[in-house]
Amino acid sequence: QNVYERQVKLWSEEGDVIIAISSSGESENILLAAELGKEKGVTLITFSGFKPGNVLRTMGHFNVYVPAEHYGVVETVHSIMMHFITDKALEKTKSLPANAAQIFQLHLNYDIKN
């Protein structure tokens, strides 16, 4: 239950970016890590689905929410969005010296909803 919380405790610091992924948005191990990250001052990007009011979604600075209740659909959209984010981050790091928080703030300053 504390598997991700330990890594956040040991390795994260203010200004870092954490991407928390939970199809339901209710996975306790993810929520614990996300909460600790926020306490440490990280930028939290969340990927969730199922219920629009899921806990993880309420915690994020930036949220990718998939309005579906089937794991396959939610996970497929999450995968596509992760490819997009990775491509954009790589594109930015090649042309602009910026930390990860700045990269994501440039491109993901909204909550993807219906």
C-alpha positions in Angstrom: 0.0 0.0 0.0 2.9 2.4 0.5 5.0 1.2 -2.5 4.9 4.6 -4.3 4.8 6.8 -1.2 8.3 5.6 -0.3 9.8 6.7 -3.7 8.1 10.1 -3.4 9.5 10.5 0.1 13.0 9.6 -0.9 13.3 11.2 -4.4 10.9 14.1 -4.9 11.4 17.7 -4.0 9.7 21.0 -4.5 9.4 21.9 -8.2 9.3 18.2 -9.4 6.5 16.8 -11.5 4.7 13.6 -10.5 2.3 11.9 -12.8 -0.2 9.8 -10.8 -2.2 7.2 -12.8 -5.3 5.3 -11.5 -8.1 4.2 -13.7 -10.6 4.5 -10.9 -8.9 7.5 -9.2 -9.3 5.7 -5.9 -6.2 3.4 -5.6 -5.0 3.9 -2.1 -1.3 3.5 -2.9 -1.5 6.2 -5.6 -3.5 8.5 -3.4 -0.9 8.3 -0.6 2.0 9.1 -2.9 0.1 11.9 -4.6 -0.8 13.5 -1.2 2.8 13.3 0.0 4.0 14.8 -3.3 1.7 17.7 -2.9 2.9 18.2 0.7 6.5 18.4 -0.7 5.5 21.0 -3.3 5.5 18.9 -6.5 3.3 19.6 -9.5 0.8 16.8 -9.6 -0.6 15.6 -13.0 -3.4 13.0 -12.6 -4.8 10.4 -15.0 -8.1 8.9 -13.9 -11.4 7.7 -15.1 -14.7 6.2 -14.0 -16.5 8.7 -11.6 -15.9 12.4 -12.3 -15.5 13.2 -8.6 -12.9 10.6 -8.0 -10.4 11.5 -5.3 -7.3 11.6 -7.4 -8.9 14.0 -9.9 -9.6 16.4 -7.1 -6.0 16.4 -6.0 -4.3 17.3 -9.3 -2.9 20.6 -10.5 -3.5 19.2 -14.0 -5.9 16.4 -14.7 -6.5 14.0 -17.6 -10.0 12.5 -16.9 -11.6 9.9 -19.1 -15.4 9.8 -18.7 -15.7 6.0 -19.1 -16.2 3.1 -16.6 -14.3 0.4 -18.5 -10.7 -0.2 -17.7 -9.7 -0.9 -21.3 -11.1 2.4 -22.5 -9.6 4.5 -19.7 -6.2 2.8 -20.0 -6.1 3.3 -23.8 -6.9 7.0 -23.5 -4.3 7.3 -20.8 -1.7 5.6 -23.0 -2.4 8.0 -25.9 -2.2 11.0 -23.6 1.1 9.8 -22.1 2.6 9.5 -25.6 1.4 13.0 -26.3 3.0 14.4 -23.1 6.2 12.6 -23.7 6.5 13.8 -27.2 5.8 17.4 -26.2 8.2 17.3 -23.3 11.0 15.9 -25.6 10.2 18.5 -28.2 10.4 21.3 -25.6 13.6 20.0 -24.0 15.3 20.0 -27.4 14.5 23.6 -28.2 14.0 25.3 -24.8 15.9 24.9 -21.6 13.1 24.6 -19.0 12.4 22.4 -16.0 9.6 19.8 -16.2 7.1 21.9 -14.4 7.5 24.7 -16.9 7.1 22.2 -19.8 3.8 20.8 -18.5 2.5 24.3 -17.5 2.9 25.4 -21.1 0.9 22.5 -22.6 -1.4 21.1 -20.0 -3.0 24.0 -18.2 -6.5 22.6 -18.4 -8.6 19.6 -17.2 -9.6 17.3 -20.0 -13.3 16.6 -19.5 -16.2 15.4 -21.5 
